[in-house]
């Protein structure tokens, strides 16, 4: 087993040696390692002294870890440039033919390139963070806790591997360094938003949540690596000379998958929809288990973050529901459309997130309502509402339509992620993505949208009335 990974080490050594001799790579890393930490140290020192002047020591303690994360993040961004040209750059320089003609397996070549790309910038990040910690100690004697240093290092490492694994995938599919750099620039945007969210968590001192970010990025980077290895093809890398947006091909793949063998609307519903259900049976089972787990997580959170009993006034809740119900007229089209649109919008958001996270964030968007139901079930049943009444009144009226719809669309979202990481022999990455999107559209139009419309009717007109009847009696 070890001998199979030995060629990976050879490629890593070769690539790192070449990068260390390239001044265009080493000068930016050296600047961000030697100069940038001192600059951030000066800025953070001024900010910390400012908040300390208002006796805000806790805020100062939270600012320093955030700046430490920034110091580690910026050198890692250099890895995007290196990763984006890792394969296509050598192709343009005509130095990749000897490597591709070697007896190395595709996964060995790909994995070696990936590790080599992330090594120098990550090494520079570690040095930069050390310089910054030394600077803060010299300025005002601050010594950071080791557990927080380990958390920041873990975030830096997983963010580096996530960006690099995505950029290397782009490098294997692009046909020019210019195209690879343009596409890789989109990776920085979601990572920048993630860094901002991490800053908020650090300011609040909620460091435990950041370990979930580490776990999530490990999953995403693993899927990116799996995707890259699955779709890496040395012959196609050498043979493709230019990119072409073939709209007719894309529409043809989508239309063929969407219509299937159906020759009428009746046969489409009778044949193609059940066939798609059959292909998604694993995803349907997995999504069902995820929703059940989300319900259980909500129940667990209710025990951790308890709602004070005095906050639950059934009489006041009755008045609130009565007022809310008064806003809805019987058979009011606007209220139904509002509820239906909210659900559709959440599904579209989850679908867009699933494309860049292989379905991970897409399913999380769908499980939040189930977590909320599980969370509020505990205090309401504790206030005297029987469990069966809670389920019959607050869940089942619209849930009998909404829950199957969420399970089905969740399975379609999971299939989008599977379509990206599972190669189709002889076809590009876009082929699997287009087929998965066609299945998503088929399920959405044919089944999920009508189910959610029925759920919106029940949620807008029936559930509030039943809730008032329950709380009144």
KOLNU-812869 format. One record per residue (C-alpha): residue number from 1; residue in three letters; x, y, z. Coordinates in nm, 2 decimals, padded with zeros to 4 digits. Example, Ala and Ser with C-alpha at 12.3 -4.5 7.8 and 13.67 -1.06 7.14 Angstrom:
! residues 2
(node 1,'ALA',(01.23,-00.45,00.78))
(node 2,'SER',(01.37,-00.11,00.71))
//
This chain:
! residues 473
(node 1,'UNK',(00.00,00.00,00.00))
(node 2,'UNK',(00.28,00.24,00.09))
(node 3,'UNK',(00.46,00.17,-00.24))
(node 4,'UNK',(00.15,00.29,-00.43))
(node 5,'UNK',(00.18,00.63,-00.26))
(node 6,'UNK',(00.55,00.66,-00.32))
(node 7,'UNK',(00.51,00.81,-00.67))
(node 8,'UNK',(00.29,01.08,-00.51))
(node 9,'UNK',(00.58,01.19,-00.29))
(node 10,'UNK',(00.80,01.20,-00.60))
(node 11,'UNK',(00.56,01.44,-00.77))
(node 12,'UNK',(00.53,01.65,-00.46))
(node 13,'UNK',(00.91,01.68,-00.43))
(node 14,'UNK',(00.94,01.77,-00.80))
(node 15,'UNK',(00.67,02.03,-00.79))
(node 16,'UNK',(00.78,02.20,-00.47))
(node 17,'UNK',(01.14,02.22,-00.59))
(node 18,'UNK',(01.02,02.39,-00.91))
(node 19,'UNK',(00.80,02.63,-00.71))
(node 20,'UNK',(01.08,02.72,-00.48))
(node 21,'UNK',(01.29,02.82,-00.78))
(node 22,'UNK',(01.02,03.04,-00.93))
(node 23,'UNK',(01.06,03.40,-00.81))
(node 24,'UNK',(00.71,03.49,-00.92))
(node 25,'UNK',(00.58,03.25,-00.65))
(node 26,'UNK',(00.83,03.30,-00.38))
(node 27,'UNK',(00.83,03.69,-00.37))
(node 28,'UNK',(00.46,03.72,-00.29))
(node 29,'UNK',(00.48,03.44,-00.03))
(node 30,'UNK',(00.78,03.60,00.12))
(node 31,'UNK',(00.61,03.94,00.14))
(node 32,'UNK',(00.29,03.80,00.29))
(node 33,'UNK',(00.51,03.60,00.54))
(node 34,'UNK',(00.76,03.86,00.64))
(node 35,'UNK',(00.59,04.20,00.60))
(node 36,'UNK',(00.21,04.15,00.61))
(node 37,'UNK',(00.21,04.00,00.97))
(node 38,'UNK',(00.39,04.30,01.10))
(node 39,'UNK',(00.15,04.53,00.92))
(node 40,'UNK',(-00.15,04.34,01.07))
(node 41,'UNK',(00.02,04.34,01.40))
(node 42,'UNK',(00.05,04.72,01.40))
(node 43,'UNK',(-00.32,04.76,01.29))
(node 44,'UNK',(-00.44,04.51,01.55))
(node 45,'UNK',(-00.23,04.68,01.82))
(node 46,'UNK',(-00.40,05.01,01.74))
(node 47,'UNK',(-00.75,04.85,01.75))
(node 48,'UNK',(-00.68,04.66,02.07))
(node 49,'UNK',(-00.55,04.97,02.24))
(node 50,'UNK',(-00.86,05.16,02.13))
(node 51,'UNK',(-01.10,04.90,02.27))
(node 52,'UNK',(-00.89,04.87,02.59))
(node 53,'UNK',(-00.93,05.25,02.64))
(node 54,'UNK',(-01.30,05.17,02.69))
(node 55,'UNK',(-01.22,04.88,02.93))
(node 56,'UNK',(-01.32,04.62,02.68))
(node 57,'UNK',(-01.07,04.35,02.75))
(node 58,'UNK',(-01.30,04.07,02.62))
(node 59,'UNK',(-01.34,04.24,02.28))
(node 60,'UNK',(-00.96,04.27,02.25))
(node 61,'UNK',(-00.91,03.90,02.33))
(node 62,'UNK',(-01.16,03.82,02.04))
(node 63,'UNK',(-01.00,04.06,01.79))
(node 64,'UNK',(-00.65,03.91,01.81))
(node 65,'UNK',(-00.76,03.55,01.70))
(node 66,'UNK',(-00.95,03.71,01.41))
(node 67,'UNK',(-00.64,03.89,01.28))
(node 68,'UNK',(-00.45,03.57,01.33))
(node 69,'UNK',(-00.69,03.40,01.09))
(node 70,'UNK',(-00.65,03.68,00.84))
(node 71,'UNK',(-00.27,03.65,00.85))
(node 72,'UNK',(-00.30,03.28,00.78))
(node 73,'UNK',(-00.57,03.33,00.50))
(node 74,'UNK',(-00.39,03.57,00.27))
(node 75,'UNK',(-00.08,03.36,00.19))
(node 76,'UNK',(-00.31,03.07,00.12))
(node 77,'UNK',(-00.48,03.27,-00.16))
(node 78,'UNK',(-00.15,03.25,-00.35))
(node 79,'UNK',(-00.22,02.88,-00.38))
(node 80,'UNK',(-00.51,02.96,-00.61))
(node 81,'UNK',(-00.28,03.11,-00.87))
(node 82,'UNK',(-00.05,02.81,-00.85))
(node 83,'UNK',(-00.33,02.56,-00.85))
(node 84,'UNK',(-00.51,02.72,-01.14))
(node 85,'UNK',(-00.21,02.67,-01.36))
(node 86,'UNK',(-00.09,02.34,-01.22))
(node 87,'UNK',(-00.20,02.13,-01.52))
(node 88,'UNK',(-00.30,02.38,-01.79))
(node 89,'UNK',(00.00,02.60,-01.72))
(node 90,'UNK',(00.24,02.31,-01.79))
(node 91,'UNK',(00.04,02.22,-02.09))
(node 92,'UNK',(00.09,02.57,-02.24))
(node 93,'UNK',(00.46,02.56,-02.16))
(node 94,'UNK',(00.47,02.21,-02.32))
(node 95,'UNK',(00.64,02.06,-02.01))
(node 96,'UNK',(00.36,01.83,-01.91))
(node 97,'UNK',(00.40,01.57,-02.18))
(node 98,'UNK',(00.69,01.38,-02.01))
(node 99,'UNK',(00.48,01.36,-01.69))
(node 100,'UNK',(00.16,01.24,-01.86))
(node 101,'UNK',(00.36,00.98,-02.06))
(node 102,'UNK',(00.50,00.84,-01.74))
(node 103,'UNK',(00.37,00.50,-01.60))
(node 104,'UNK',(00.21,00.68,-01.31))
(node 105,'UNK',(-00.15,00.63,-01.25))
(node 106,'UNK',(-00.39,00.92,-01.29))
(node 107,'UNK',(-00.48,00.94,-00.92))
(node 108,'UNK',(-00.11,00.94,-00.82))
(node 109,'UNK',(-00.03,01.23,-01.06))
(node 110,'UNK',(-00.34,01.43,-00.95))
(node 111,'UNK',(-00.29,01.38,-00.58))
(node 112,'UNK',(00.08,01.47,-00.61))
(node 113,'UNK',(00.00,01.79,-00.79))
(node 114,'UNK',(-00.26,01.89,-00.54))
(node 115,'UNK',(-00.04,01.84,-00.23))
(node 116,'UNK',(00.25,02.02,-00.39))
(node 117,'UNK',(00.04,02.32,-00.48))
(node 118,'UNK',(-00.08,02.37,-00.12))
(node 119,'UNK',(00.25,02.31,00.06))
(node 120,'UNK',(00.45,02.64,00.00))
(node 121,'UNK',(00.16,02.88,00.07))
(node 122,'UNK',(00.06,02.69,00.38))
(node 123,'UNK',(00.41,02.68,00.50))
(node 124,'UNK',(00.42,03.06,00.45))
(node 125,'UNK',(00.09,03.09,00.65))
(node 126,'UNK',(00.23,02.91,00.94))
(node 127,'UNK',(00.54,03.13,00.95))
(node 128,'UNK',(00.32,03.44,00.91))
(node 129,'UNK',(00.10,03.34,01.20))
(node 130,'UNK',(00.41,03.28,01.42))
(node 131,'UNK',(00.54,03.62,01.33))
(node 132,'UNK',(00.21,03.78,01.42))
(node 133,'UNK',(00.18,03.60,01.75))
(node 134,'UNK',(00.53,03.71,01.84))
(node 135,'UNK',(00.44,04.07,01.74))
(node 136,'UNK',(00.13,04.07,01.97))
(node 137,'UNK',(00.34,03.93,02.25))
(node 138,'UNK',(00.61,04.20,02.21))
(node 139,'UNK',(00.35,04.48,02.19))
(node 140,'UNK',(00.14,04.41,02.49))
(node 141,'UNK',(00.24,04.07,02.63))
(node 142,'UNK',(-00.06,03.88,02.50))
(node 143,'UNK',(-00.03,03.50,02.49))
(node 144,'UNK',(-00.30,03.32,02.29))
(node 145,'UNK',(-00.46,03.00,02.42))
(node 146,'UNK',(-00.33,02.69,02.25))
(node 147,'UNK',(-00.68,02.55,02.19))
(node 148,'UNK',(-00.76,02.86,01.99))
(node 149,'UNK',(-00.43,02.85,01.80))
(node 150,'UNK',(-00.51,02.49,01.70))
(node 151,'UNK',(-00.86,02.60,01.58))
(node 152,'UNK',(-00.71,02.88,01.36))
(node 153,'UNK',(-00.45,02.64,01.22))
(node 154,'UNK',(-00.72,02.38,01.14))
(node 155,'UNK',(-00.93,02.65,00.97))
(node 156,'UNK',(-00.64,02.77,00.76))
(node 157,'UNK',(-00.54,02.42,00.65))
(node 158,'UNK',(-00.90,02.31,00.55))
(node 159,'UNK',(-00.96,02.64,00.37))
(node 160,'UNK',(-00.63,02.60,00.18))
(node 161,'UNK',(-00.72,02.24,00.08))
(node 162,'UNK',(-01.07,02.34,-00.02))
(node 163,'UNK',(-00.96,02.63,-00.24))
(node 164,'UNK',(-00.67,02.43,-00.39))
(node 165,'UNK',(-00.88,02.11,-00.46))
(node 166,'UNK',(-01.14,02.33,-00.64))
(node 167,'UNK',(-00.87,02.52,-00.84))
(node 168,'UNK',(-00.70,02.20,-00.95))
(node 169,'UNK',(-01.03,02.07,-01.08))
(node 170,'UNK',(-01.06,02.39,-01.29))
(node 171,'UNK',(-00.70,02.35,-01.41))
(node 172,'UNK',(-00.77,02.00,-01.54))
(node 173,'UNK',(-01.08,02.11,-01.73))
(node 174,'UNK',(-00.96,02.45,-01.87))
(node 175,'UNK',(-00.76,02.49,-02.19))
(node 176,'UNK',(-00.57,02.81,-02.10))
(node 177,'UNK',(-00.42,02.97,-01.79))
(node 178,'UNK',(-00.63,03.28,-01.86))
(node 179,'UNK',(-00.95,03.08,-01.84))
(node 180,'UNK',(-00.83,02.89,-01.54))
(node 181,'UNK',(-00.75,03.21,-01.35))
(node 182,'UNK',(-01.08,03.37,-01.43))
(node 183,'UNK',(-01.27,03.06,-01.31))
(node 184,'UNK',(-01.06,03.02,-01.00))
(node 185,'UNK',(-01.13,03.38,-00.90))
(node 186,'UNK',(-01.49,03.27,-00.82))
(node 187,'UNK',(-01.35,03.05,-00.54))
(node 188,'UNK',(-01.23,03.35,-00.35))
(node 189,'UNK',(-01.58,03.50,-00.32))
(node 190,'UNK',(-01.75,03.22,-00.11))
(node 191,'UNK',(-01.43,03.18,00.09))
(node 192,'UNK',(-01.43,03.55,00.17))
(node 193,'UNK',(-01.79,03.53,00.28))
(node 194,'UNK',(-01.70,03.24,00.50))
(node 195,'UNK',(-01.41,03.43,00.65))
(node 196,'UNK',(-01.65,03.71,00.74))
(node 197,'UNK',(-01.89,03.47,00.91))
(node 198,'UNK',(-01.59,03.32,01.10))
(node 199,'UNK',(-01.51,03.67,01.21))
(node 200,'UNK',(-01.86,03.72,01.36))
(node 201,'UNK',(-01.83,03.39,01.54))
(node 202,'UNK',(-01.49,03.49,01.68))
(node 203,'UNK',(-01.62,03.83,01.80))
(node 204,'UNK',(-01.90,03.65,01.98))
(node 205,'UNK',(-01.65,03.40,02.13))
(node 206,'UNK',(-01.85,03.11,01.99))
(node 207,'UNK',(-01.55,02.90,01.89))
(node 208,'UNK',(-01.73,02.56,01.91))
(node 209,'UNK',(-01.93,02.65,01.60))
(node 210,'UNK',(-01.61,02.70,01.40))
(node 211,'UNK',(-01.52,02.33,01.45))
(node 212,'UNK',(-01.83,02.25,01.25))
(node 213,'UNK',(-01.69,02.47,00.98))
(node 214,'UNK',(-01.37,02.27,00.99))
(node 215,'UNK',(-01.57,01.94,00.95))
(node 216,'UNK',(-01.78,02.08,00.67))
(node 217,'UNK',(-01.48,02.20,00.47))
(node 218,'UNK',(-01.31,01.86,00.52))
(node 219,'UNK',(-01.61,01.71,00.35))
(node 220,'UNK',(-01.62,01.96,00.07))
(node 221,'UNK',(-01.25,01.94,00.00))
(node 222,'UNK',(-01.27,01.56,00.00))
(node 223,'UNK',(-01.55,01.58,-00.25))
(node 224,'UNK',(-01.36,01.82,-00.47))
(node 225,'UNK',(-01.06,01.58,-00.46))
(node 226,'UNK',(-01.29,01.29,-00.55))
(node 227,'UNK',(-01.44,01.49,-00.83))
(node 228,'UNK',(-01.10,01.59,-00.97))
(node 229,'UNK',(-00.96,01.23,-00.96))
(node 230,'UNK',(-01.28,01.09,-01.12))
(node 231,'UNK',(-01.28,01.34,-01.41))
(node 232,'UNK',(-00.90,01.36,-01.47))
(node 233,'UNK',(-00.81,01.23,-01.81))
(node 234,'UNK',(-00.46,01.28,-01.94))
(node 235,'UNK',(-00.55,01.21,-02.31))
(node 236,'UNK',(-00.83,01.47,-02.30))
(node 237,'UNK',(-00.60,01.72,-02.12))
(node 238,'UNK',(-00.35,01.70,-02.41))
(node 239,'UNK',(-00.61,01.68,-02.69))
(node 240,'UNK',(-00.84,01.97,-02.60))
(node 241,'UNK',(-00.71,02.30,-02.76))
(node 242,'UNK',(-00.98,02.55,-02.69))
(node 243,'UNK',(-01.30,02.60,-02.50))
(node 244,'UNK',(-01.63,02.64,-02.68))
(node 245,'UNK',(-01.97,02.71,-02.53))
(node 246,'UNK',(-02.18,02.46,-02.71))
(node 247,'UNK',(-02.53,02.57,-02.62))
(node 248,'UNK',(-02.70,02.33,-02.86))
(node 249,'UNK',(-02.52,02.04,-02.70))
(node 250,'UNK',(-02.62,02.15,-02.35))
(node 251,'UNK',(-02.98,02.20,-02.44))
(node 252,'UNK',(-02.98,01.86,-02.62))
(node 253,'UNK',(-02.85,01.68,-02.31))
(node 254,'UNK',(-03.10,01.86,-02.08))
(node 255,'UNK',(-03.39,01.80,-02.32))
(node 256,'UNK',(-03.31,01.44,-02.37))
(node 257,'UNK',(-03.29,01.37,-02.00))
(node 258,'UNK',(-03.60,01.58,-01.92))
(node 259,'UNK',(-03.83,01.42,-02.17))
(node 260,'UNK',(-03.68,01.08,-02.18))
(node 261,'UNK',(-03.89,00.84,-02.39))
(node 262,'UNK',(-04.22,01.01,-02.33))
(node 263,'UNK',(-04.42,01.11,-02.63))
(node 264,'UNK',(-04.70,01.29,-02.44))
(node 265,'UNK',(-04.76,01.46,-02.10))
(node 266,'UNK',(-04.95,01.15,-01.99))
(node 267,'UNK',(-04.67,00.91,-02.06))
(node 268,'UNK',(-04.42,01.16,-01.91))
(node 269,'UNK',(-04.61,01.15,-01.58))
(node 270,'UNK',(-04.67,00.78,-01.61))
(node 271,'UNK',(-04.33,00.66,-01.72))
(node 272,'UNK',(-04.06,00.92,-01.67))
(node 273,'UNK',(-04.15,01.04,-01.32))
(node 274,'UNK',(-04.16,00.69,-01.17))
(node 275,'UNK',(-03.84,00.60,-01.35))
(node 276,'UNK',(-03.67,00.91,-01.19))
(node 277,'UNK',(-03.81,00.81,-00.85))
(node 278,'UNK',(-03.65,00.47,-00.89))
(node 279,'UNK',(-03.31,00.61,-00.98))
(node 280,'UNK',(-03.33,00.84,-00.67))
(node 281,'UNK',(-03.43,00.57,-00.42))
(node 282,'UNK',(-03.10,00.59,-00.23))
(node 283,'UNK',(-03.12,00.96,-00.22))
(node 284,'UNK',(-03.49,00.95,-00.10))
(node 285,'UNK',(-03.39,00.71,00.18))
(node 286,'UNK',(-03.09,00.92,00.28))
(node 287,'UNK',(-03.29,01.24,00.28))
(node 288,'UNK',(-03.56,01.08,00.49))
(node 289,'UNK',(-03.29,00.98,00.75))
(node 290,'UNK',(-03.15,01.34,00.73))
(node 291,'UNK',(-03.48,01.49,00.81))
(node 292,'UNK',(-03.54,01.26,01.10))
(node 293,'UNK',(-03.20,01.34,01.23))
(node 294,'UNK',(-03.27,01.71,01.20))
(node 295,'UNK',(-03.59,01.66,01.41))
(node 296,'UNK',(-03.38,01.48,01.67))
(node 297,'UNK',(-03.12,01.76,01.67))
(node 298,'UNK',(-03.39,02.02,01.73))
(node 299,'UNK',(-03.52,01.82,02.03))
(node 300,'UNK',(-03.16,01.80,02.16))
(node 301,'UNK',(-03.11,02.17,02.12))
(node 302,'UNK',(-03.43,02.24,02.31))
(node 303,'UNK',(-03.28,02.08,02.62))
(node 304,'UNK',(-02.95,02.28,02.58))
(node 305,'UNK',(-03.11,02.62,02.49))
(node 306,'UNK',(-03.42,02.60,02.70))
(node 307,'UNK',(-03.71,02.85,02.66))
(node 308,'UNK',(-03.82,02.98,03.00))
(node 309,'UNK',(-04.17,02.84,03.08))
(node 310,'UNK',(-04.30,03.19,03.16))
(node 311,'UNK',(-04.24,03.28,02.80))
(node 312,'UNK',(-04.50,03.03,02.68))
(node 313,'UNK',(-04.83,03.18,02.75))
(node 314,'UNK',(-05.10,02.98,02.57))
(node 315,'UNK',(-05.36,03.25,02.60))
(node 316,'UNK',(-05.12,03.51,02.45))
(node 317,'UNK',(-05.03,03.26,02.17))
(node 318,'UNK',(-05.40,03.22,02.10))
(node 319,'UNK',(-05.44,03.60,02.06))
(node 320,'UNK',(-05.13,03.61,01.83))
(node 321,'UNK',(-05.26,03.33,01.61))
(node 322,'UNK',(-05.60,03.49,01.60))
(node 323,'UNK',(-05.46,03.82,01.48))
(node 324,'UNK',(-05.24,03.64,01.23))
(node 325,'UNK',(-05.53,03.43,01.10))
(node 326,'UNK',(-05.73,03.75,01.07))
(node 327,'UNK',(-05.48,03.87,00.81))
(node 328,'UNK',(-05.58,03.58,00.59))
(node 329,'UNK',(-05.91,03.59,00.41))
(node 330,'UNK',(-06.07,03.25,00.33))
(node 331,'UNK',(-05.94,03.13,-00.01))
(node 332,'UNK',(-05.71,03.44,-00.02))
(node 333,'UNK',(-05.48,03.39,-00.32))
(node 334,'UNK',(-05.21,03.64,-00.19))
(node 335,'UNK',(-05.15,03.45,00.13))
(node 336,'UNK',(-05.13,03.12,-00.05))
(node 337,'UNK',(-04.89,03.25,-00.31))
(node 338,'UNK',(-04.67,03.41,-00.03))
(node 339,'UNK',(-04.63,03.09,00.16))
(node 340,'UNK',(-04.57,02.89,-00.17))
(node 341,'UNK',(-04.32,03.14,-00.29))
(node 342,'UNK',(-04.12,03.13,00.03))
(node 343,'UNK',(-04.09,02.75,00.00))
(node 344,'UNK',(-03.99,02.77,-00.37))
(node 345,'UNK',(-03.73,03.03,-00.30))
(node 346,'UNK',(-03.57,02.82,-00.02))
(node 347,'UNK',(-03.55,02.53,-00.26))
(node 348,'UNK',(-03.38,02.74,-00.53))
(node 349,'UNK',(-03.14,02.87,-00.28))
(node 350,'UNK',(-03.05,02.52,-00.16))
(node 351,'UNK',(-03.01,02.41,-00.52))
(node 352,'UNK',(-02.77,02.69,-00.60))
(node 353,'UNK',(-02.57,02.61,-00.29))
(node 354,'UNK',(-02.57,02.24,-00.38))
(node 355,'UNK',(-02.38,02.30,-00.71))
(node 356,'UNK',(-02.08,02.45,-00.52))
(node 357,'UNK',(-02.10,02.22,-00.22))
(node 358,'UNK',(-02.20,01.89,-00.38))
(node 359,'UNK',(-02.54,01.89,-00.21))
(node 360,'UNK',(-02.41,01.95,00.14))
(node 361,'UNK',(-02.54,02.31,00.20))
(node 362,'UNK',(-02.85,02.24,-00.03))
(node 363,'UNK',(-02.98,01.97,00.21))
(node 364,'UNK',(-02.90,02.19,00.52))
(node 365,'UNK',(-03.14,02.46,00.39))
(node 366,'UNK',(-03.42,02.20,00.38))
(node 367,'UNK',(-03.36,02.05,00.72))
(node 368,'UNK',(-03.39,02.38,00.92))
(node 369,'UNK',(-03.77,02.36,00.93))
(node 370,'UNK',(-03.75,02.01,01.08))
(node 371,'UNK',(-03.50,02.12,01.34))
(node 372,'UNK',(-03.73,02.41,01.44))
(node 373,'UNK',(-04.03,02.17,01.47))
(node 374,'UNK',(-03.83,01.95,01.69))
(node 375,'UNK',(-03.71,02.24,01.90))
(node 376,'UNK',(-04.05,02.40,01.96))
(node 377,'UNK',(-04.21,02.06,02.02))
(node 378,'UNK',(-04.04,02.03,02.36))
(node 379,'UNK',(-04.15,02.36,02.53))
(node 380,'UNK',(-04.51,02.34,02.38))
(node 381,'UNK',(-04.56,01.98,02.50))
(node 382,'UNK',(-04.41,02.08,02.83))
(node 383,'UNK',(-04.67,02.36,02.85))
(node 384,'UNK',(-04.95,02.12,02.84))
(node 385,'UNK',(-05.02,02.05,02.47))
(node 386,'UNK',(-05.03,01.67,02.41))
(node 387,'UNK',(-04.78,01.54,02.16))
(node 388,'UNK',(-05.05,01.40,01.93))
(node 389,'UNK',(-05.22,01.74,01.92))
(node 390,'UNK',(-04.90,01.91,01.84))
(node 391,'UNK',(-04.84,01.68,01.55))
(node 392,'UNK',(-05.20,01.68,01.42))
(node 393,'UNK',(-05.24,02.05,01.44))
(node 394,'UNK',(-04.90,02.21,01.37))
(node 395,'UNK',(-04.74,01.95,01.15))
(node 396,'UNK',(-04.98,01.71,00.96))
(node 397,'UNK',(-05.22,01.95,00.78))
(node 398,'UNK',(-04.96,02.09,00.55))
(node 399,'UNK',(-04.69,01.84,00.64))
(node 400,'UNK',(-04.86,01.56,00.45))
(node 401,'UNK',(-04.78,01.75,00.13))
(node 402,'UNK',(-04.47,01.94,00.23))
(node 403,'UNK',(-04.27,01.66,00.38))
(node 404,'UNK',(-04.28,01.43,00.08))
(node 405,'UNK',(-04.20,01.73,-00.14))
(node 406,'UNK',(-03.89,01.82,00.06))
(node 407,'UNK',(-03.78,01.46,00.07))
(node 408,'UNK',(-03.81,01.43,-00.31))
(node 409,'UNK',(-03.64,01.76,-00.39))
(node 410,'UNK',(-03.37,01.69,-00.13))
(node 411,'UNK',(-03.30,01.36,-00.31))
(node 412,'UNK',(-03.27,01.55,-00.64))
(node 413,'UNK',(-03.03,01.80,-00.48))
(node 414,'UNK',(-02.82,01.51,-00.35))
(node 415,'UNK',(-02.82,01.37,-00.70))
(node 416,'UNK',(-02.67,01.70,-00.83))
(node 417,'UNK',(-02.38,01.65,-00.60))
(node 418,'UNK',(-02.34,01.29,-00.70))
(node 419,'UNK',(-02.35,01.39,-01.07))
(node 420,'UNK',(-02.06,01.62,-01.02))
(node 421,'UNK',(-01.83,01.37,-00.84))
(node 422,'UNK',(-01.93,01.06,-01.04))
(node 423,'UNK',(-01.78,01.06,-01.39))
(node 424,'UNK',(-01.96,00.95,-01.70))
(node 425,'UNK',(-01.71,00.78,-01.93))
(node 426,'UNK',(-01.63,00.98,-02.24))
(node 427,'UNK',(-01.83,01.29,-02.13))
(node 428,'UNK',(-01.72,01.61,-01.95))
(node 429,'UNK',(-01.83,01.72,-01.60))
(node 430,'UNK',(-02.11,01.93,-01.75))
(node 431,'UNK',(-02.28,01.62,-01.89))
(node 432,'UNK',(-02.35,01.47,-01.54))
(node 433,'UNK',(-02.45,01.81,-01.41))
(node 434,'UNK',(-02.69,01.88,-01.69))
(node 435,'UNK',(-02.86,01.54,-01.64))
(node 436,'UNK',(-02.89,01.59,-01.27))
(node 437,'UNK',(-03.04,01.94,-01.33))
(node 438,'UNK',(-03.28,01.79,-01.57))
(node 439,'UNK',(-03.39,01.53,-01.31))
(node 440,'UNK',(-03.43,01.81,-01.06))
(node 441,'UNK',(-03.64,02.02,-01.30))
(node 442,'UNK',(-03.85,01.71,-01.38))
(node 443,'UNK',(-03.92,01.64,-01.01))
(node 444,'UNK',(-03.98,02.01,-00.93))
(node 445,'UNK',(-04.23,02.08,-01.20))
(node 446,'UNK',(-04.41,01.75,-01.20))
(node 447,'UNK',(-04.43,01.67,-00.83))
(node 448,'UNK',(-04.28,01.91,-00.58))
(node 449,'UNK',(-04.43,02.24,-00.69))
(node 450,'UNK',(-04.78,02.10,-00.69))
(node 451,'UNK',(-04.72,01.94,-00.35))
(node 452,'UNK',(-04.59,02.27,-00.21))
(node 453,'UNK',(-04.89,02.45,-00.35))
(node 454,'UNK',(-05.12,02.22,-00.16))
(node 455,'UNK',(-04.91,02.26,00.15))
(node 456,'UNK',(-04.93,02.64,00.11))
(node 457,'UNK',(-05.31,02.62,00.09))
(node 458,'UNK',(-05.32,02.41,00.41))
(node 459,'UNK',(-05.06,02.62,00.59))
(node 460,'UNK',(-05.23,02.95,00.51))
(node 461,'UNK',(-05.60,02.85,00.56))
(node 462,'UNK',(-05.62,02.54,00.77))
(node 463,'UNK',(-05.33,02.52,01.01))
(node 464,'UNK',(-05.40,02.86,01.18))
(node 465,'UNK',(-05.77,02.77,01.23))
(node 466,'UNK',(-05.68,02.44,01.39))
(node 467,'UNK',(-05.42,02.60,01.61))
(node 468,'UNK',(-05.68,02.85,01.74))
(node 469,'UNK',(-05.92,02.57,01.81))
(node 470,'UNK',(-05.66,02.38,02.00))
(node 471,'UNK',(-05.54,02.68,02.21))
(node 472,'UNK',(-05.90,02.79,02.27))
(node 473,'UNK',(-06.00,02.45,02.41))
//
